[in-house]
Each structure stands twice: as C-alpha cells, then as structure tokens.
C-alpha cells in the first residue's frame, strides 16, 4: 500500500486474516458454546489486535477490541453464558473492526468511524441489559458523507436485538460486511450497500477509476518447504536449459535455435522470480539487535548507541538464518571487548557513549555486512603475544608475519585476548565458529582495526547458494567451476610472454599485473596432477579472497554458465578444496573450487626475504621507465604524444553530440557516472580539427574516480625500451623520445588529469558519481 508504514501494512494483513477466521469461529461457537479451546483462540486473536492497535495509537480500534476482550474473557472463564445476543454483538464488533481497518488502509487513520454504539451494545450484553438501539436520523440524505461512516455501527445493534426491518433511510447505509450477519428479513435491502461503500474506499483508484487490490489481498503466506522444493525444481530446469542450449548451439535448425533462446529467457526470468520469493530484508535479524546491545551495555556498564545503514538490503532466507548467530556474536563481542568503559573513553578523549554501526549493501553480486565500532581497536602486538603464549605460532614465524595476517589469528580455535572471562565473552571460543559458519555458506570474513580508533569486521555473503554464475575451467583433462563472485579478470599469456612475465620472488611464482605483483597458484600443483598443456601458454584466473588477490593458473577456460550447486560427500569435503559439485551443460560433473582454501595456499605469511624482494621488484617497476609500454596518439597539427599504458583503463569512442557542459567544463555521461573531459589538443596548445562526429577517448580510473582524455587518433602501442629520450619539454610534457622513427612528446599524465578534474587526487566522489570539483564549477 502506498504511503503506509511497513508495520501498519503487516498489521492490516494479519488482522484481515484473523477477522476472517473470527467470523467462522464465532458462528461455530454458537453450535458449541462450551468449547473452551475455540473461546481461547478467539480471545487470543482479539487480544493480539488490541495490543498492536494500542502500540500503533489506533485508539478507537483499541477501545472496541478491549471491551470485546472483556466479554470473551468472562465467557472463557464461565462467568457468562454464550447467547445469540452476545454472539451478535461480538460479530458486530468484528464488523466494526473491519470498518476501522478499511479506514486505516484508505487514509492511514481511523477516520470518522464511530465505535460508541458497539461499545455500548457489548457492555449492555455483558450486564444482561437490553441492547440499546442506536438512534436513526429521521431524514438523512444518503449522499452525505457522515451517513456513510456512522450508519454501519448504528444499524448493527438493532439487528442483534430485533428482526423488525429498519426504517427506510437505513436501507441506503453502506455496510460491506454486514450482509452475512443480519437476519433474512433485512438482508435484501443491505445488498445494495457495497456499491456506495466502494466509491469511498481505496478499492477505487481516484486517478483512473480502476479497482485497486486491497492490502489484505496483496500478500499470501507460503510454507518455506514449498519454496525450497520450488527452488530445487528451478535448479533442475536450469540444468536442463543449459544442456538444451549447448545442444541446439551445434544445430542449424533456425526454429529450434529460436525456441531454445525463448526457453533460455523464460527459464532465467522464472529463476529470478523464484529467487525473489526467498529474499528477505536483513532487518529481519537486525531488529533483534538493539535489545541485545542495550542489555549488554547495561550489563557491562557501558553506554552504546547502535546505528544501522542498509536495513532494506535483501538476502536469501536460508542465508539470513545462517548469518544470524555469527552476526549476533560479532555484535556482542564489539560491546564486550571493542568499546571501552566510559572512564577509559573519557581518558582517551572520546565521547563516553560508544557507537556500534551495522552496514549492509549489495556489491558485485554479494552482500557485504560490516560490524564497526569506535572502540579501542585490536593491537597486533597483543594478538601475536597471545598466539605465541598459546602455542598457535612460534616467535620466529610471528616476526615474519605481517600485521594484517596477525589480526586474522583472532579466528583461530581457542584464541582470546580477553583479560577476564565473562558470561558475555565466554571462554575464548566463538570467533573461530563465526568464521567456520560464514565460510560454510560460501562467505568470507575479514577484520580491520586501528588501535585506539576502532575495529571493523566485514562479512561477504553470496546472494543465494542454490544457483550461481561460474567460470568453467579445465585442468589435467578434468573440469572445475569457479564462482564468478570471486573472479576479477582473466589473463592469457602466449609462450614468449609467459617465459618473461612469470617470475619468482622469494621462491614463489608471481606475475606482474599492471605494476602489481600477483602471487600465483598452479591448480595442477594443488591437485597433485600433471598439466596436459605443453605449448607454454599460461592462463591465469585473477581471484580475490579475504581482501587480497592471487592468480590461479589453469590449463584452459571453457565458458561461463549458471550452475546449480550440489553438496559433496564427506570424503570430498574433508579434502578442503571443494565447496560443492555441479552438472554442466554437456552432462559432465564438475567440482566447484573453494576459493578461500586456494587463497590460503597462495597468501601464506610472507618471509622477510620475500617481502624485501617484493618491495624491491615494485620499486624497480616504478623506476624502470625504459621498459614501459606506451600508447601513441595524434593530437592534431602533426604532433604525437606517448602515454604510459598502465595509466590507460580503457579506450572508448564518444559521439560529439553527447558532450555536455557543467559551468565552463566539458563532461560526458559514461557508465552511470559523469566524467570530466580534457582535450589534449587544447591542453597542449595544438588546437587540431574539432568537427569530428566521434571523439577518441582514453579513460583513466583510480579509486572510484575517472577522467576522459580526448585525442584525435589512437596510433599504436609501442615498447619504450630502446627509445632515444630528451629532457626537452614544454607545458604539460615530461620530455620527448623517438618512438617509431618520429619525435614523440611524453605526456605529463598527472597534469592532464588535474586539468580535467583538479580534485582528482584529493576530493571524494559524491554518491551520484559526480566529481566534487564539478559541483563547484
């Protein structure tokens, strides 16, 4: 319902369901007046409506259900006997409640529905007094609004007392629910009432006059087991779809290809729809945490404020249940260990009230949940000392371990830095269970901390476990699947390049990817197999796990497809390299690789020697400009510039007509963001031809910001190794060099970027993707 709060909407849905059941129960109760079980059920239903209406400040609804609850309580306790009159006034109460709910649904409030008559009727029925007849105005026009609101509750008590037909004016009174409650002698006239009622209820759309579905009819309750079964069937459909699409791809029958494409589309939409039915906002588990934080804060003598961001982020119901306990444990841990006592915070110059922040968002096909506190943080030195004390690591190994890896030791079994054991923190177990539980659903957990400033625990959870997109690779003749949630990019090296590009640093294979050394793991080595590829080509799948990247070397990449995840047996699970299995489109079975387990092999603690070698290699890569590959571009007037290839994110073509202005700067809309433009011809004083319909654009991106550098023509990519260089420069240049037998100017890329976006290296990007500098233009 538009404009209704989610709590009110849920209250309306449940109340309508309960009222329908009350109608049945009250009528059946007349046949079994001594049924305590049915009376108790009716009492609980009315009690629930009364309690919620009081909480939501619907006072008239609370008043009428309160007096009804009093009668039901006395009936249940045997203090009153059920008579037809009492049944009638209870049914009248149900009708009045229904009218109030209709008004709440239409306007958000109780409107002008009068409850005094029905309250008086129920009170009189409890005292065995004659039920008062509500006065009916002598000449009340049917078209007046007050009559439409007040008459339904005025006519019903009369119906409960007498079978005499009401005076003629009452025939016009709308009562959309009363036709099944009144005696037969009055039923005929009242049947006309719903036509009048619908004209003033939300069922008619004011704009178009079309009927609008009521809130009670807009939802349906479905058993979770049925949804699970439906998801399994959709999974099997996806498998069959994959097989048909692959088979038809080898066919020349046009009609068959068209039919398979249609099947592919329908199956994808059905899969998406079924998955949506299982999605629930993370607020379902967050809603219980404010109470947890409050109680723990009082218990620990701390003042803690809980803030939540992204409560509407949706997650599969199964995963939501799986993440509930780990999340609760992290919150308890932050309050107990993370946030300091008020006197300690005051001494550290902090507010005495600690802040615990929960954040959730969708990112790259997964849900990222953060538990952040502004407490004392975690000191890696203390963590390392505790790990050595407990025998979890040797002192020598600790000295060779980076601070970031030391922090991950808090997830080791039996680890705790608590000075004292409390009934909140337990006895040093829990964080290892959190990690195990998160990894069991295909997720990861990372911890970041700054001593004195706070700690952030970051969970990365897949949206669903049932059907996931994956990359299929081959190794030693067998097929394996890699979930695309962990895949960043693919790199293919021919034999010549692989011989020089893959190096060894500190005894471990690495590949320099755009200036960054990437640790490599050969899948054949992990599996103890022999590669069947002997041509020297190297295929690297660049994967990300626990905040760090590594490269997985495979024999071949087959394709990408959506896979249905099947559980593996205990023997395969014990190996620790597989998270499941699937059936591919060609009918073969493929094991799904556990990226976290592979990452642990690649990203073991580096030795001092390896760290020094890595830093030296990075330094050499930064200073060795002789071997840097360059992009050559013409800027007009016969001038050419060379741009380091590692500063080029991508090359694009943009139509001139799509260039717009913000103040005195040119911009272009690109992939949902606004990119500032710098034209190199103007920047360097060349001023070439400007009547091109299509602009050649070099896009450079870094830390979420991008700029577009416009050139006249992209010429070539060359190796600057043997270039004859000169320090002769000019504004916007670093010098010049002979590249391709021609003198080429070496572009000062930083100056060009700052010409497009002066705040590129300092100011943040706004949420809308607009550089902050443009907002000031």
Helices and strands as residue ranges (DSSP letters): H 6-31, H 36-55, H 59-76, H 84-107, H 116-126, H 145-161, G 168-172, G 178-180, H 184-190, H 193-199, G 215-217, H 224-249, H 254-277, E 279-281, H 283-286, H 289-300, E 303-309, E 314-316, H 317-333, I 334-338, H 342-347, E 353-363, E 366-373, H 380-389, H 395-399, H 403-407, G 408-411, H 431-440, E 444-450, E 454-462, E 467-475, E 478-483, G 484-486, E 487-493, H 495-501, E 502-505, E 508-513, E 516-522, H 523-527, E 538-545, E 548-554, E 556-564, H 570-575, E 578-583, E 589-593, H 595-602, H 608-623, G 625-627, E 629-636, E 639-644, G 645-647, E 650-655, G 656-658, E 660-662, E 665-670, E 673-679, H 680-683, E 694-702, E 705-711, E 713-719, E 724-726, E 733-739, E 742-747, H 749-756, H 772-775
